[in-house]
Amino acid sequence: MEFYETIKTRRSSRGYLPDKPVPEKALTRIAEAIDLAPSACNRQPVKFLFVRNPELRAKICEVYQPAWLKEAPVIAVVLGCDEKAWHRLEGDSIVPVDAAIAMEHFMLAAAAEGLGTCWICAFRRDEMDKVLGLTGSPWRSVAISPLGYAKAGAVGPLSRKNVHEIVQVID
Ligand SMILES: Cc1cc2nc3c(=O)[nH]c(=O)nc-3n(C[C@H](O)[C@H](O)[C@H](O)COP(=O)(O)O)c2cc1C
């Protein structure tokens, strides 16, 4: 898919076809797109888990409960590690930025494959880390996303500010 077409295609999908699996080749290409994401000092302090295991998906869905997450054949979990990350001059970790870039690579690659995603971060990280077995580990959950073929009507209307409010050209 052409790049700008992919950008226009990507939307948050909140409804999935549970019985239509994600093709292995698509999953491989999406993984390679994630690996190509830039990161501060190239440290890559971010990992993705593609959770297909039904028991673990069910536990994740107890932490974040909308019905549509249960429909997704894959739940992607984004993890970050402050210990591995570059830190800003003020001392704060760059993990949220590096994770956001990797997540955008993931979502755009999925869109190019005709797959739906939805960035989710409205969950209790301590509860998510617990079900992922990360308690006491330097790795922490940052975000999750369903990955799968979206149902018809799974995407809401597009709403954005006027581009001139967001981007200013200063000559
Ligand atoms: C950092 C971030 C966090 C988000 N968290 C959630 C979330 O917890 N649950 C959810 O349903 N959508 C979440 N979203 C999706 C946004 O609501 C969505 O991207 C926005 O409304 C624009 O719609 P679009 O993605 O379809 O273009 C999140 C998006 C971002 C970028």
The ligand as an ORCA input file, in Angstrom:
! r2SCAN-3c Opt
* xyz 0 1
  C      -1.424      7.312     23.449
  C      -2.792      6.799     23.057
  C      -3.572      6.150     23.982
  C      -4.826      5.629     23.617
  N      -5.537      4.897     24.547
  C      -6.724      4.353     24.161
  C      -7.426      3.505     25.076
  O      -6.982      3.228     26.196
  N      -8.614      2.964     24.648
  C      -9.121      3.201     23.396
  O     -10.196      2.685     23.072
  N      -8.454      4.003     22.511
  C      -7.274      4.575     22.856
  N      -6.568      5.333     21.959
  C      -7.097      5.548     20.597
  C      -7.546      7.012     20.373
  O      -8.777      7.210     21.022
  C      -7.627      7.267     18.866
  O      -6.358      7.102     18.276
  C      -8.143      8.674     18.544
  O      -9.472      8.838     19.004
  C      -8.104      8.969     17.046
  O      -8.865      8.012     16.325
  P      -8.194      7.095     15.190
  O      -7.072      6.314     15.831
  O      -9.284      6.197     14.699
  O      -7.658      7.986     14.119
  C      -5.318      5.836     22.303
  C      -4.510      6.496     21.367
  C      -3.264      6.966     21.720
  C      -2.404      7.628     20.670
*
